[in-house]
Amino acid sequence: SNHSATGFDLSSLSPSNLALTIMAALSVRDLDETVRERLRVRAAEHGRSMEAEIRAILTEAVSAPADPRGLAQTLLARFGEFGGLDLELPARSDAPHAANLSQ
């Protein structure tokens, strides 16, 4: 038979006319009521449903380009205003040597 378990006629499907759509469902439990209300207001401000607003927020969050400065420069930019920390390092008493991995 050319019918699937859902009754859909599979004989009309071919690589040239088949479009595959994958949708993911996401449930968020225990969402704070304040957060839910802020999402509702934000969605209204943008003229979207809450679902569309959440999709837009998630898409923007994962689509943001990575910071090209690297970790050290990012940390310096974020925390540099707090100043540095001077550490007194003890003098090395043993000569440096390679780790012994045979133990």
N, C-alpha and C positions, 0 to 999 in steps of 0.2 A: 504494500500500500504506500501511496505517496503522502499519507497524512501522518503528522506527528501525534504524540499523545494528547496534544491540545486541540487537535482537529485541523491544524493549519496545513494547507496543501503545499508540500515541499517541492513539487515538480516545477514550480515557477522560479525557484531559486537557482541562480547561477552566479559565478564570480563577478560577472559584469553588472548584475542588478541587485546584489546583496549588500546591504549596508548594516554593519554591526554597531549597535549602540550599547555601551556598557554604562550602567548607572550604579552608583554606590549609595547605600542608605546608611545614615549615621544617626544614632540616638545618643542624646546627651542627658544623662540622669543627674539628679540632684543639682540642677542649675539654680543658683541663687535667684530669688524673685526680683531683686534689684537689677541683676544682670539681664534677666528676661525683659524687664520693663525698659531698660536702656536700649536693648536690641530692638524692641517694638518701636520706640521713639525714633531711633536712628533709621530704621527701615522706612518709617513714615516720612522722615525728612528727605530721604532719597527716592521716595515714590515707589518703594519695593515692598514685597511681602517679607515677613521675617525670614522665611526660608531663602529667598533670593538674597537678602542682606547677609545672612550667615554664609552663603556660598561666596559672595563677593569678599567678605572679610577673610575667609579661609584661602581663597585664591590669591588675594593680595599678600597674605602672610607668607605663603610658600613661594610666591613668584618674585619676591624682592631680591635684587641682586646681592650677592655676597659682598661684604666689605673688602675692597681690593687692598686695603692697607695691611692686612695681616693681623694676627692676634696681638702681637706686642704693641703695634701702633694704635690699635683699637683700644686696648687697655690703658695705654698712656693718655689717649684722648679723653677717655671716660673718667679716669681716676687721677690724672696728672695734677689737677688743681689741689689735691690733698697733700701734695709734697711727697718727698721720697722717704726712705727709711735707711739710716746708716746702721749697719750691723758690724759688730766687732767679731771678726772671724779669728778663731784660735790658730796659732801657728801650726803648721803641719809637722808632726813629729816623725812620721815614717816616710820614706821615699815612695813615690807612687809606683804601683806595680799592676800588672794585668790580673784580672780575676782568674781564680783557679776553679775551672768548671768540672774538674775530674772528680770532685768529692761527692 
